[in-house]
Amino acid sequence: MSTLGRSTVTVGGLGLGTAPLGNLYTEVTDEQAHETVDTAWRHGIRYFDTAPHYGLGLAERRLGAALRDRPRTEFTVSTKVGRLLEPVRTATGDDLAHGFAVPATHRRVWDFSADGVRRSLDASLARLGLDRVDVVYLHDPDDHAEQAFREGYPALERLRAEGVVGAIGAGMNQTGMLTRFVRDTDVDVVLCAGRYTLLDQSALTGLLPAAEARSTSVVIGGAFNSGLLADPAPDATYDYTRAPAELLDRALRMKAVADRHGTTLRAAALAFCAAHPAVASVLAGARSAAQVRDCAEQFAAPVPSVFWHELWDAGLLPPDVPVPVEEPS
């Protein structure tokens, strides 16, 4: 377990990301969602990340239902603020334009104001059926930097000071603004999605060194770059779109190295993210019991050091990035 920054909130090395439980791309039944969370629990996962954005609140509702009978002191939940969900008068169509196979019953309204932060958190607690969450992230404030820093972040600081939440931070798919949060604020943790993987180490440029220097924790999401590193194939996705040919080729070459050394690309992808000293947890999104079981097993599997050396020799990985140290047998 790792403690997030200077807070008292702890997380395990592997957490469950719940965007798939909000019907990301395709539908998941309530039963499948519940079984996914139950399987994660059986495999020792105690950190669960969610957001109102995921399925217009569906992921939060499903996560809360699955955790309802679990001892509250035994798990950590993070959610996000910045998008308020407002009901529409007449629901027509679906939400697939935003990536979720759910009826378009609500619309997202960007709001990083102090009032918006509190309203969003209250609504999340109602959907989760919890009296508190442990971590709150400002969610994707890319185009709302001024309001996020001037109003949203101070609101989170107040919530933390009041004891309403234990840790605060920001979650994004870019590193520049996250680095600013680390350097210019007192966040406990940042969630960086897709920018520290076997295919993209851009977080090494500023974010991870800054976090290490400031004793700020980093949670890594998107370890598989939305699918390419889980199963490199011609129709695989990278950053939620079809993978470019060059990256597909790199992923396939990495997979061939993994095959030669008796490991898997999935195990290597998870191990790589976890190896950096600033990283407290790696989130794996799963939509089924089988997927979360596989993630847990891959995360626990050792990756031989010869795998990393071959990636370096082949120019598939920069020579200066941290990699796991193989435990002596």
Order of alpha helices (4+ residues) and beta strands (2+ residues): beta-beta-beta-alpha-beta-alpha-beta-beta-beta-beta-beta-alpha-beta-alpha-beta-alpha-beta-alpha-beta-beta-beta-alpha-alpha-beta-alpha-alpha
